[in-house]
């Protein structure tokens, strides 16, 4: 039985290990501050024409549809651009 490790075998093994690791790391990096969300009555849907994407406190994600952050809800990077909370501010 040969224990010779070829480059191809090494790359296949590395890919099998790294792909699930990257997937888990991406999921672990998303943060939600459920306590502050509850206090501010955050919801993932707009309230009439008021939504996070039109709020001055909203920090957009990479695209218009990606989740962003909020200056009011610290440590939360799962804020929907279509969401709404009681701190909505247009001024």
N, C-alpha and C positions, 0 to 999 in steps of 0.2 A: 504494500500500500504506500503510495507516494504522498508525502506531506509537502511537496513542492507547491508553494503558493504563487500562482500566476497573477499577472496584473489584471487580467479579465476576472478571475475569481475574486480578487480583492475588491475590485470596483463593484461587482454584483453584490457582494456581502455588505460593503459600505452603503450602497444605495438602499438595501433592505433595512438597514439600521437607521439611516438618516431620514428617510421619508416619513416614517411614523413620528420620529423625534421632532421634526419640523412642524408637523401637523399639531402635535401636542403643545409645542412652544407657542404657536400662533394662537391657539385657544386660550392658553394660560395668560397671554399678554392682554387680553381684553378685560377691562375693569368696569365694574358697575357699583355705584354708591347707593345701595337700596334704601338706606336710612334717610338720606337727604331727598332722594326721589320721592319717598312716601310723604315727607314733610311738605314738599312743594307740589304734591299731587301730579307728578310727572306722568304723562301718558305718551304712547308712541303714535298717537294720531293728533291732528290739529284741532284747535278749538275755533271753529269758524275760519276766519282768515288769519288767525294767529298761529304761527308754527315756529319751530326753532330756527329754521333757515332765515326768517325775517327778524329774529331777535338780536339785539346788540350784544348779548352775552354769549352767543353761539360762536364756536370756533369750528369752521367747516372741516370735513375730512378731505381725502384726496380728490374726490369728485363730488358733484352735487348730490349724488345718491348715497354716498358712503356716510357711515356714522361719524360724528364729530365729537367735540368736547364742549363743555359749558363752563364759563367763568364762575358760575354760582354753585354748580354741583362738582365740587373738587374730587379729583381722582377717578372721574368717570369718563371713559372714552367710547361709550356705547350710546351716545345721544343721537337719536334719529333726527334728520333734518325736517321730518314731518311731525316731530313730537311737539309737545306743549307742556308748560308748567305754569304755576301761578306767578312766577317771577318774569314772565314774558315782558320784554321791554323794547319798544320801537323808537324811543327818543334818542 
